[in-house]
Amino acid sequence: AIMAGVFEEWIELGFIVAVMVANVIIGAVQEGRAEAATKAITAMVSAAAVVERNGRRQTVDAATLVPGDVVIVAAGDRLAADVRWLEASSLQVAEAVLFLLSEAASYTTGAVLKISGGR
């Protein structure tokens, strides 16, 4: 662009500057879209749980779950914590990604077995 200006090639100088400006605008737009997509993905991935605390249902960040929280799970929910099932009907969990299983695992409610020698 500088050389075009030095040699007084004004048409080429104008074309080069226009292309540079267009490139900056396109880059800024793409960066904004990428940032928005990153925020959307982060929102989808961040785990939340519906819990019953003090008789009220509320949505909390999964990282704030504590022993004793009653987690309310619906079809399609993702679980970000280990839970003990108090009540379930035809419950199946797709654990294939975690444990390389070929089909969904089935679970039931019931007492947790105490392992001998455990605390």
Summary of the structure (lengths in Angstrom):
residues: 119
radius of gyration: 28.1
end to end distance: 76.3
largest distance: 90.3
contacts: 197
relative contact order: 0.08
helix: 40%
strand: 16%
